[in-house]
Amino acid sequence: MKPLIAANWKMHKLPSEVTAWASDFEAALADTDRSRFDLAICAPFTHLSALAAALDGTGVAVGAQDVSSHAEGAYTGEVSAAMLKDLGVRYVIVGHSERRAYHHEDDALVRGKLERVLESGMTPILCVGETLQEREGGRAREVTLGQLRGALEGVALGNAGGLVVAYEPVWAIGTGKTATDADAQEMCGAIRAALKELLPELGGAVRILYGGSMKGDNAAGLLAQPDIQGGLVGSASLDARSLAQIAAAC
Ligand SMILES: O=C[C@H](O)COP(=O)(O)O
């Protein structure tokens, strides 16, 4: 399975900075065999038009970080899946732990968002993962697989490429504490087994990403694990060279 390296810029950078970042990224990848991996940059809504223009013809996909669970209507401030699709967006992050924690997103809401993304023909990057307290309480699997089931049970998926799952242990996000290769594999292996149950035909072929302080110097070990097919990269993706270094580790 070809790995996917997806950047999540979160609420960083300005729209006017996108074009320079994209040209730095192209330069940083100049000596890398790009056929080994897929790339996506998930940016704030305000950046997406500029990003689509800057990445045009490069093969790097545009991604969004959120979407409305509603298809259309009187929902002030919301952005629909159809609007994103119209801008050329291919991937949409749903259920990121920062949205679950700071915007009270529960499994039902995440599921609604995921369904809207699928209906619009884009690929959701469904984020799941436990907090430190849940891990220390021995509940890492229960919580993570519960989020997976909450979002996916009964969802009809056309093909395996229509879904990406990102395992992001909350305690590793933005903290500099990366899960060990073995811990990350153990959880991604459990996710793989659950995906095969939930999606009998396709679960074996869905890409599972690891996210949480992934950097150039720890990416190779994580990406070598049998159930990890890429990374969802936050802080390190802000720097074009650092993201290129992670991609080169595929
Ligand atoms: O979506 C990305 C993750 O939250 C990881 O962020 P990070 O690489 O800054 O730890």
The ligand as a Gaussian input file, in Angstrom:
#p B3LYP/6-31G(d) Opt

LIG

0 1
 O       -2.888000      16.283000      13.047000
 C       -1.725000      16.220000      13.446000
 C       -1.446000      15.838000      14.794000
 O       -2.284000      16.455000      15.706000
 C       -0.012000      15.798000      15.172000
 O        0.494000      17.054000      15.534000
 P        2.045000      17.182000      15.903000
 O        2.803000      16.579000      14.779000
 O        2.269000      18.638000      16.078000
 O        2.232000      16.392000      17.178000

